[in-house]
Amino acid sequence: TTTVGRVLFNQVIPPEVGYQNATFDKGGPNDLAMLSYDAAGQHRTAIMLDAIKDLGFSYATKAGVTFSFADIVVPERQDEIIEEAEGEVKKVFDLHHKGGITENERVGRVVDLWKKTTVKVTDEMMEELAKNRSGLNSIYLMYKSGARGSKDQIKQLGGMRGLMDKPSKIGATGGVDVIETPIKSNFYEGLTVLEYFVSTHGARKGLADTALKTADAGYLTRRLVDVAQNAIITEEDCGTVFGVHMSILKEGNDVVQSLAERIQGRTALEDVIDPITGRVLVSAGEEITNKMARTIQNHGIIDVHVRSVLTCESERGICAKCYGRNLATQKPVSIGDPVGIIAAQSIGEPGTQLTLRTFHIGGAASTATELAEASSSHDAIVKFDRMNTVTNKQGEMVSVSHLGKIHLIDPEDKKTVLEEYKVEYAATVHVQDGDLITKNTKLLSWDQFNNPLISSAEGVLSYDNFIKDITYKEEYNDITFSKDITIIESKDRKKQPQFRIVADDGSAVLIPLPAGLVIKKEDGAYVYTGDILGQTSRMTIKQRDITGGLPRVQDLFEARVPKDKAKISDINGRVTIGGLKKAGRDIFVTPSNGLFAPADGKIMILTTDDGPRIVLLTNKSVITKNDGKVTISTEGRTKTVTVSKRSGTTMEYKIPRNMEVIVEDGKRVKKDVPLCGLVFDIPELQENIVETGDMVQKGQALAGRKYSIPSGKRIIVHQGDYVESGDALSDGPLDPHDMLVKGVIEAQTMILNEIQEIYRKQGVKIDDKHVSVIIRQMFKKVRIIDPGNTSFLEGEIVDKVKVERENREVMQFGKEQAHFEQLLLGITKTSLLTDSWLSSASFQETTKVLTKAAIEGSVDRLEGLKESIILGHRIPVGTGTKLYNQMISKAVAEGKTTADIIAEFAHSDVQDETADILDF
């Protein structure tokens, strides 16, 4: 069956596309245009779109779809749902009055309840709206077709307006405050005076933001264009052997982009092989078509190695193979395409859209609340990766590390990882390593309102450095007549609060406490492993508004060092959490080939001219039984120490073979002093973790790379965790400069993903390619550390390609190459450092750039777009590229006329009907 409308609509669709018997909503015409483009070509698609426009206007005029007051539907169950929620909210208030939860938790839960209620009311309303007038309600039609309006706006007309934002200070970071009393009415029923007043908050916030942010977004676009204008496709294939690994993209445990979406239109770097049959699906250097991308995904391949703009090795510009498909024509990109400018526009343009996004919703707080459990979506085998768990007294496994992951492995093919789940600190793990599980098995659950602090030992708990109003504050709870102890940012740097848990055998475990922790256990209480000792509230309110987003995008593109950034480990190794210092706490990371105690014993630190050495005194160490002067003698491989006194006894002590003497020849010693021990040098760039007098156990780390975490920062690794280079040790935003320890690709991928995440949260899709083109420009420069026999100077900042080229030349003559370090520069700095001084001067800091160019006698070779335009030259893109110029000059030399050349370059006169007229 079909409808009259569909028949009319199908008359303008090219026959190659086939009869489209479907309802076209928001994305429909888009997909249709793509289908038609593939089947019938560019020219016919353009004609089709034009015909659709005419058809649309002609029937819209006759149909008269209007926006009427009577079309607004208020859901029948609205009052019932709101009453239910009010009851729930009252329960939360009662619980708070009884002292069951803290003030912060109460706000979090109330806000969460109202958000869920708003969603419920909205869903009811949308259902009723869709059924109203058998699906022909005009407001529903406008929303469904994507012509005007969003779910958020319709919700405010007929559902409930929901929670409103409080205006926050401009430039304030973090989430926006939400007014916790919602607006229960809608515009149809009318708002109460109080609700109207609260509404004005949101409306005003939207207007002010819009005005401020448009300028920001415009300036971002200008900087992006400037940095990327030289990125042009200059050659077919740069011949690189490097690329990036593409796999499914997840945020938390949600799939954001499937593998097929990520690899279509890319060039394969290696053969993609079907794991079951061993057949080659795509050979290296071939473009992965949309159909092939889906095939690869369906064959269970989870990781594909593709060429990327980030790893392209073209000296000037970018090569066509690394760039892949031109998204405008859906064909491989051709030489002379200005991909840089396209990228800059693609990233800059949504910036302005996003800014305006806030005010569309009139400031109603958007919903983003987290699920509190994760379940498997396949039958699989469970495999733990870097997990660190304890078992609590209920027999449940609780994670005490945030680095752990659960991999779900294909039972048939043990190499294939089907899914990967991140295990947060304090999450309860419901499966065991090696379990065979079915689909929808619960894997993890966690408290979505709080971050608990978990006990990693059993014993008696005592408070350390708890000083009232300096390290903690007491909040008197009027209702329960009890006091809540909350840890505060310590005013005295030397005193940091911590828990000490002393086990039955006398060994103690120290647990540092973050600010904001509400204590749940009394001083002197007996605690078990896995017990919750305290908790900090985790606010689930996430504000969707690029006011937070746009500045963050700018910071990433400018490669600014974030405020309060996370400390990052430079090496792989085991974590030891050190003691407290004036400025905070030290964390040590010991590499697996580092210094660990070979036996139990006591530590002594020796100070020598070469720096400190660690001595381990074991039960085999020899101890003096008398006092006197030391004489050391050696016979063969045996050392003997003699301690003698003129008027007393002389005693000889044999030293065990593997030990070193730790007293000096000729010095006096007292009774009961150790003479020998196992002596260790502290490895380079590391420091001793242990101090004189410490008792250590076999396998304990003695030295490690030291990282100082300032007081008040939350340490997110735990004693005994295994970290890899580039893992964060404390909370805070990651600094891309620090990520360079992992490697250039890791740092680039990090910036790429962070930028993409911000845009995705706004519902904006930008292809990774565009962002990669900009990031590539940011990583172009290196600083020369040692020039070797090259012509560079030490400390000079030059293009990486130039250094590598000169290094190759120097190597041929067997001379010394230049050593350099990779730089990460922001887009403004990169623009000012381009080879072309004309381009830099027309961007910013004109006088400075021009004077520098004059002093150095710089020459501008006019290779880019900007400098060519300034001087009125033909720009080197499209038919202005050298390649075309050479082809044309060759044709002229052969004696062809202009008409011949045009006929040869453009399409011939006999134009095939389906061919692309516009496509050169």
Residue pairs with C-beta under 8 A, 6 or more apart in sequence:
2 21
6 20
6 21
6 22
8 55
8 59
9 20
9 24
9 52
9 55
10 19
10 20
12 48
12 51
12 52
12 55
13 19
13 20
13 32
13 36
13 48
14 36
14 39
14 40
14 44
14 45
14 48
16 36
16 39
16 40
17 32
17 35
17 36
17 39
17 40
20 32
22 28
24 32
24 145
25 144
25 145
25 146
26 144
26 145
26 146
27 146
29 52
33 45
33 48
33 49
34 330
36 44
36 45
36 48
37 45
37 330
38 330
40 48
40 914
41 914
41 915
41 916
42 329
42 916
42 917
42 918
42 919
43 914
43 915
43 916
43 917
43 918
44 913
44 914
46 918
65 138
65 141
65 142
66 138
67 138
67 139
67 142
68 138
69 188
71 132
71 137
71 138
71 139
71 140
72 139
72 157
72 158
72 187
72 188
73 125
73 128
73 129
73 132
73 137
73 158
74 125
74 158
74 159
74 186
74 188
74 189
75 81
75 121
75 124
75 125
75 127
75 128
75 158
75 159
76 124
76 128
77 124
78 121
78 124
78 125
78 159
78 160
81 117
81 120
81 121
81 124
82 117
82 121
82 160
82 184
84 117
85 113
85 114
85 116
85 117
88 113
89 110
89 113
89 114
92 101
92 106
92 109
92 110
92 113
93 106
93 110
95 101
95 106
96 102
96 103
96 105
96 106
96 479
97 479
98 479
98 480
99 477
99 479
99 480
99 482
99 484
101 109
102 484
102 518
102 537
104 537
104 539
105 449
105 450
105 537
107 180
107 539
108 449
108 537
108 538
108 539
108 540
108 541
109 449
110 180
111 163
111 178
111 180
111 540
111 541
112 369
112 449
112 540
114 162
114 163
114 180
114 182
115 162
115 163
115 365
115 367
115 369
116 369
117 160
117 182
118 155
118 159
118 160
118 162
118 163
118 182
118 367
119 367
121 155
121 159
121 160
122 151
122 154
122 155
122 159
124 159
125 154
125 155
125 158
125 159
126 151
126 154
129 137
129 139
129 140
129 154
129 158
130 137
130 140
132 140
139 149
139 154
139 157
141 147
142 148
142 149
143 149
143 150
143 151
143 154
150 360
150 361
152 360
152 361
152 364
152 366
153 360
153 361
153 362
155 161
155 162
155 186
155 364
156 162
156 186
156 187
156 362
156 364
157 186
157 187
157 188
158 186
158 188
159 186
160 182
160 183
160 184
160 185
160 186
161 182
161 183
161 184
161 185
161 186
161 187
161 191
161 195
161 199
161 364
162 182
162 183
162 364
162 365
163 178
163 179
163 180
163 182
163 183
163 364
163 365
164 178
164 179
164 182
164 183
164 198
164 199
164 201
164 202
164 363
164 364
164 365
165 176
165 177
165 178
165 179
165 201
165 202
165 205
165 363
165 364
165 365
165 543
166 176
166 177
166 178
166 179
166 201
167 201
167 204
167 205
167 208
168 176
168 177
170 212
173 548
173 563
174 548
175 539
175 541
175 542
175 543
176 365
176 541
176 543
176 545
176 547
176 548
178 365
178 541
178 543
179 198
179 201
181 198
183 191
183 195
183 198
183 199
184 195
185 191
185 192
185 195
191 199
199 362
201 363
202 362
202 363
202 364
203 359
203 362
203 363
204 363
205 358
205 363
206 358
206 359
206 360
206 361
206 362
206 363
207 359
209 355
209 358
209 359
209 545
209 547
210 355
210 356
210 358
210 359
213 352
213 355
213 356
213 546
213 547
213 550
214 352
214 355
214 356
216 351
216 355
216 550
216 551
216 554
217 348
217 351
217 352
217 354
217 355
217 550
218 348
218 352
220 347
220 348
220 351
220 550
220 553
220 554
220 557
221 344
221 345
221 347
221 348
221 349
221 351
221 352
222 348
223 557
223 827
223 828
223 831
224 343
224 344
224 347
224 348
224 557
224 774
224 827
225 341
225 344
225 345
225 348
226 827
226 831
226 839
226 843
226 866
227 344
227 774
227 777
227 778
227 827
227 828
227 830
227 831
228 340
228 341
228 343
228 344
228 773
228 774
228 777
229 338
229 340
229 341
229 344
229 839
229 864
229 865
229 866
230 316
230 317
230 340
230 777
230 834
230 839
230 863
230 864
230 865
231 317
231 318
231 338
231 339
231 340
231 343
231 773
231 776
231 777
232 316
232 317
232 318
232 336
232 337
232 338
232 339
232 340
232 865
232 876
232 877
232 881
233 317
233 318
233 319
233 320
233 323
233 333
233 334
233 335
233 336
233 337
233 339
234 314
234 316
234 317
234 318
234 319
234 335
234 881
235 314
235 317
235 319
235 320
235 335
236 319
236 320
236 321
236 335
237 285
237 319
237 320
237 321
238 312
238 313
238 314
238 319
238 321
238 322
239 313
240 307
240 311
240 312
240 313
240 322
241 269
242 269
242 311
242 313
243 269
243 305
243 306
243 307
243 308
243 311
244 305
244 306
244 308
244 310
244 311
244 745
244 749
245 303
245 304
245 305
246 259
246 262
246 263
246 266
246 303
246 304
246 305
246 306
247 259
247 262
247 302
247 303
247 304
248 255
248 257
248 258
248 259
248 262
248 302
249 255
249 256
249 257
249 262
250 256
250 420
251 757
251 760
252 370
252 422
253 374
253 421
253 422
256 760
258 297
259 293
259 296
259 297
259 301
259 302
259 304
260 290
260 293
260 294
260 296
260 297
261 293
262 768
263 288
263 293
263 296
263 304
263 306
264 288
264 289
264 290
264 292
264 293
264 325
265 287
265 288
265 290
265 324
265 325
265 327
265 330
266 287
266 288
266 306
266 307
266 308
266 324
266 325
267 285
267 286
267 287
267 288
267 306
267 307
267 321
267 322
267 324
268 282
268 283
268 284
268 285
268 286
268 287
268 288
268 304
268 305
268 306
268 307
269 284
269 305
269 306
269 307
270 284
270 305
271 280
271 282
271 283
271 284
272 280
272 281
272 282
272 288
272 296
272 301
272 304
273 279
273 280
273 281
274 280
274 281
274 299
274 301
275 299
275 300
275 301
275 413
275 415
275 416
276 299
276 300
281 292
281 295
281 296
281 299
282 288
282 292
282 296
285 321
287 324
287 325
287 332
288 296
288 304
288 306
296 304
300 410
300 413
300 416
302 416
302 417
302 418
306 324
307 321
307 322
307 324
308 322
308 772
309 318
309 322
309 323
309 769
309 772
309 773
309 776
310 745
310 748
310 772
310 775
310 776
310 779
311 322
311 745
312 318
312 319
312 322
312 323
312 776
313 319
313 801
314 322
315 801
315 805
316 863
318 339
318 773
318 776
320 332
320 333
320 334
320 335
323 333
323 339
323 769
324 332
324 333
324 769
325 331
325 332
325 333
326 332
326 333
326 334
326 337
327 767
327 769
328 342
329 919
333 339
335 881
335 883
336 876
336 877
336 878
336 879
336 880
336 881
336 883
336 884
337 877
337 878
338 865
338 877
338 878
339 769
339 773
340 773
340 777
341 865
342 770
343 769
343 770
343 771
343 773
343 774
344 774
346 766
346 767
346 770
347 766
347 770
347 771
347 774
350 759
350 762
350 764
350 766
351 546
351 550
351 553
353 764
354 546
354 549
354 550
354 759
354 762
354 764
355 546
355 547
355 550
357 545
357 546
357 762
358 545
358 546
358 547
365 541
365 543
366 543
366 544
368 540
368 542
368 544
369 448
369 540
370 448
370 540
371 448
372 445
372 446
372 447
372 448
373 442
373 444
373 445
373 446
374 421
374 442
374 443
374 444
374 445
375 440
375 441
375 442
375 443
376 408
376 419
376 437
376 438
376 439
376 440
376 441
376 443
377 419
377 439
377 440
378 408
378 410
378 418
378 419
378 439
379 411
379 436
379 437
379 438
379 439
380 408
380 409
380 410
380 411
380 418
380 419
380 436
380 437
381 408
381 409
381 410
381 411
381 414
381 434
381 435
381 436
381 437
382 406
382 407
382 408
382 409
382 431
382 432
382 433
382 434
382 435
382 436
382 437
382 443
383 406
383 407
383 408
383 409
383 433
383 434
384 404
384 405
384 406
384 407
384 433
385 404
385 405
385 406
385 407
386 401
386 403
386 404
386 405
386 721
386 722
387 399
387 401
387 404
387 405
387 406
387 423
387 429
387 433
388 399
388 400
388 401
388 403
388 404
388 718
388 720
388 721
389 397
389 398
389 399
389 400
389 404
389 429
390 397
390 398
390 400
390 454
390 455
390 456
390 529
390 530
391 397
391 398
391 529
391 530
392 398
392 528
392 529
392 530
392 531
393 528
393 530
393 531
394 530
396 428
396 429
396 430
396 530
397 428
397 429
397 430
397 432
398 426
398 427
398 428
398 429
398 454
398 530
399 423
399 424
399 425
399 426
399 427
399 428
399 429
400 425
400 426
400 454
400 456
400 718
401 423
401 425
401 717
401 718
401 721
402 422
402 423
402 424
402 425
402 716
402 717
403 717
403 721
403 722
403 723
403 727
404 422
404 423
405 420
405 421
405 422
405 423
406 420
406 421
406 423
406 429
406 431
406 443
406 444
407 417
407 419
407 420
408 417
408 418
408 419
408 420
408 421
408 437
409 416
409 417
409 418
410 416
410 417
410 418
411 436
421 443
421 444
423 429
423 444
424 444
424 446
425 451
425 454
425 716
425 718
426 446
426 447
426 451
426 452
426 453
426 454
426 532
427 444
427 445
427 446
428 444
428 445
428 446
429 443
429 444
430 441
430 442
430 443
430 444
430 445
431 437
431 441
431 443
437 443
447 535
447 538
448 538
448 540
449 537
449 538
449 540
450 535
450 536
450 537
450 538
451 535
451 536
451 537
451 538
452 532
452 533
452 534
452 535
453 511
453 513
453 514
453 517
453 532
453 533
453 534
453 535
453 536
454 530
454 531
454 532
454 533
455 461
455 501
455 511
455 527
455 528
455 529
455 530
455 531
455 532
455 533
456 509
456 511
456 529
456 718
456 719
457 501
457 503
457 509
457 527
457 529
458 501
458 503
458 527
458 528
458 529
459 501
459 502
459 503
459 504
459 508
459 509
459 526
459 527
460 501
460 502
460 524
460 525
460 526
460 527
461 499
461 500
461 501
461 521
461 522
461 523
461 524
461 525
461 526
461 527
461 533
462 499
462 500
462 501
462 502
462 523
462 524
463 497
463 499
463 500
463 523
464 497
464 498
464 499
464 500
464 510
465 471
465 490
465 495
465 496
465 497
465 498
465 580
466 472
466 485
466 497
466 523
467 492
467 495
468 474
470 490
470 491
470 492
470 495
471 487
471 488
471 490
471 491
471 492
471 495
471 496
471 497
472 485
472 486
472 487
472 488
472 497
472 519
473 485
473 486
473 488
474 483
474 484
474 485
474 486
475 483
475 484
475 486
476 483
477 483
477 484
484 518
484 519
485 518
485 519
486 516
486 517
486 518
486 519
487 497
487 513
487 514
487 515
487 516
487 517
487 519
487 534
488 515
488 516
489 515
489 711
489 712
490 496
490 497
490 515
490 711
490 712
493 582
493 583
493 584
493 711
494 580
494 582
496 512
496 513
496 580
496 584
496 585
496 711
497 513
498 510
498 511
498 512
498 513
498 580
499 510
499 511
499 513
499 533
500 508
500 509
500 510
500 511
501 508
501 509
501 511
501 527
502 508
503 509
509 719
510 577
510 579
511 533
512 577
512 580
512 585
512 715
513 534
514 536
514 714
514 715
515 712
515 714
516 536
516 537
517 534
517 535
517 536
518 534
518 535
518 536
518 537
519 533
519 534
520 532
520 533
520 534
520 535
521 527
521 531
521 533
521 534
527 533
544 761
544 762
546 553
546 758
546 762
549 758
549 759
549 761
549 762
552 754
552 758
553 755
553 758
553 759
555 562
556 736
556 751
556 754
556 755
557 755
557 774
557 778
557 826
557 827
558 826
558 827
558 828
558 829
559 736
559 737
559 751
559 778
559 824
559 825
559 826
559 829
560 826
561 735
561 737
562 732
562 733
562 734
562 735
563 733
564 713
564 732
564 733
565 732
565 733
565 734
565 735
565 738
566 728
566 729
566 730
566 731
566 732
566 733
566 734
566 735
567 587
567 707
567 708
567 709
567 713
567 728
567 729
567 730
568 726
568 727
568 728
568 729
568 734
568 735
568 738
568 739
568 741
569 589
569 705
569 707
569 723
569 724
569 725
569 726
569 727
569 728
569 729
570 705
570 725
570 741
571 589
571 591
571 705
571 725
572 591
572 592
572 722
572 723
572 724
572 725
573 589
573 590
573 591
573 592
573 594
573 704
573 705
573 722
573 723
574 589
574 590
574 592
574 701
574 704
574 720
574 721
574 722
574 723
575 587
575 588
575 589
575 717
575 718
575 719
575 720
575 721
575 722
575 723
575 729
576 587
576 588
576 589
576 590
576 689
576 701
576 704
576 719
577 585
577 587
577 588
577 715
577 717
577 718
577 719
578 585
578 586
578 587
578 588
578 689
578 706
579 585
579 586
581 708
583 708
583 710
583 711
584 708
584 709
584 710
584 711
584 712
584 713
585 708
585 709
585 711
585 715
586 706
586 707
586 708
586 709
587 706
587 707
587 708
587 709
587 715
587 717
587 729
588 686
588 687
588 689
588 701
588 703
588 704
588 705
588 706
588 707
589 704
589 705
589 707
589 723
589 729
590 596
590 686
590 689
590 701
590 702
590 703
590 704
590 705
591 704
591 705
594 683
594 686
594 701
594 703
594 704
595 614
595 680
595 682
595 683
595 686
595 701
595 702
595 703
595 704
596 699
596 700
596 701
596 702
597 616
597 696
597 697
597 698
597 699
597 700
597 701
597 702
598 616
598 678
598 698
599 616
599 618
599 678
599 698
600 618
600 619
600 695
600 696
600 697
600 698
601 616
601 617
601 618
601 619
601 621
601 677
601 678
601 695
601 696
602 616
602 617
602 693
602 694
602 695
602 696
603 614
603 615
603 616
603 617
603 690
603 691
603 692
603 693
603 694
603 695
603 696
603 702
604 615
604 617
604 662
604 674
604 677
604 692
604 693
605 612
605 613
605 614
605 615
605 688
605 690
605 691
605 692
606 612
606 613
606 614
606 615
606 662
606 679
610 681
611 682
612 682
612 688
613 679
613 680
613 681
613 682
614 679
614 680
614 682
614 688
614 690
614 702
614 703
615 662
615 677
615 678
615 679
615 680
616 677
616 678
616 679
616 680
616 696
616 702
617 674
617 677
618 677
618 678
620 656
620 659
621 659
621 674
621 675
621 676
621 677
622 641
622 653
622 654
622 655
622 656
622 674
622 675
622 676
623 672
623 673
623 674
623 675
624 643
624 651
624 653
624 669
624 670
624 671
624 672
624 673
624 674
624 675
625 651
625 671
625 672
626 643
626 645
626 648
626 649
626 651
626 671
627 643
627 645
627 648
627 668
627 669
627 670
627 671
628 643
628 644
628 645
628 648
628 650
628 668
628 669
629 643
629 644
629 645
629 666
629 667
629 668
629 669
630 641
630 642
630 643
630 663
630 664
630 665
630 666
630 667
630 668
630 669
630 675
631 641
631 642
631 644
631 665
631 666
632 639
632 640
632 641
632 642
632 661
632 665
633 639
633 640
633 642
634 640
637 657
638 654
638 655
638 657
639 654
639 655
639 661
640 652
640 653
640 654
640 655
641 652
641 653
641 655
641 661
641 663
641 675
641 676
642 650
642 651
642 652
642 653
643 650
643 651
643 653
643 669
644 650
644 651
653 675
655 661
655 675
655 676
656 676
658 678
659 676
659 677
659 678
659 679
660 676
660 677
660 678
660 679
661 675
661 676
662 674
662 675
662 676
662 677
662 679
663 669
663 673
663 675
669 675
680 702
680 703
682 688
682 703
683 703
685 705
686 703
686 704
686 705
686 706
687 703
687 704
687 705
687 706
688 702
688 703
689 701
689 702
689 703
689 704
690 696
690 700
690 702
696 702
707 729
709 715
709 729
709 730
713 730
713 731
713 732
714 730
714 731
715 729
715 730
716 728
716 729
716 730
716 731
717 723
717 727
717 729
723 729
725 741
725 742
726 738
726 739
726 741
726 742
726 746
728 734
734 750
734 754
736 747
736 750
736 751
736 824
737 747
737 824
739 746
739 747
739 750
740 747
740 822
740 824
744 779
744 822
747 779
747 824
748 772
748 775
748 776
748 779
751 775
751 778
752 768
752 771
752 772
752 775
755 771
756 766
756 768
756 771
759 765
759 766
774 827
777 827
777 830
778 824
778 825
778 826
778 827
778 830
779 800
779 822
779 823
779 824
780 799
780 800
780 801
780 830
781 797
781 798
781 799
781 800
781 823
781 825
781 830
781 833
782 797
782 798
782 799
782 800
782 803
782 820
782 821
782 822
782 823
783 795
783 796
783 797
783 820
783 821
783 823
784 792
784 793
784 794
784 795
784 796
784 797
784 798
784 803
784 818
784 819
784 820
785 794
785 819
785 820
785 821
786 794
786 818
786 819
787 793
787 794
787 796
787 818
788 810
788 815
788 816
788 817
788 818
788 819
789 810
789 815
789 816
789 817
790 803
790 806
790 807
790 810
790 817
790 818
791 806
792 798
792 803
792 806
792 818
797 823
797 833
799 835
800 820
800 822
803 818
803 820
806 818
807 817
807 818
810 816
810 817
810 818
811 817
825 833
828 844
831 839
831 840
831 843
831 844
832 840
832 843
832 844
832 845
832 849
833 840
834 840
834 864
835 860
835 861
835 863
836 860
836 861
836 862
836 863
836 864
836 866
836 867
837 849
837 850
837 852
837 853
837 858
837 860
838 860
838 862
838 866
838 867
838 870
838 871
839 864
839 866
839 867
840 849
841 849
841 850
841 853
842 866
842 870
852 858
853 860
860 867
862 868
862 871
862 873
863 876
864 876
865 875
865 876
865 877
868 874
868 875
868 876
869 875
874 880
876 882
878 884
878 920
879 905
879 920
888 901
891 900
891 901
891 904
892 901
896 904
903 909
905 920
906 920
907 915
907 917
911 917
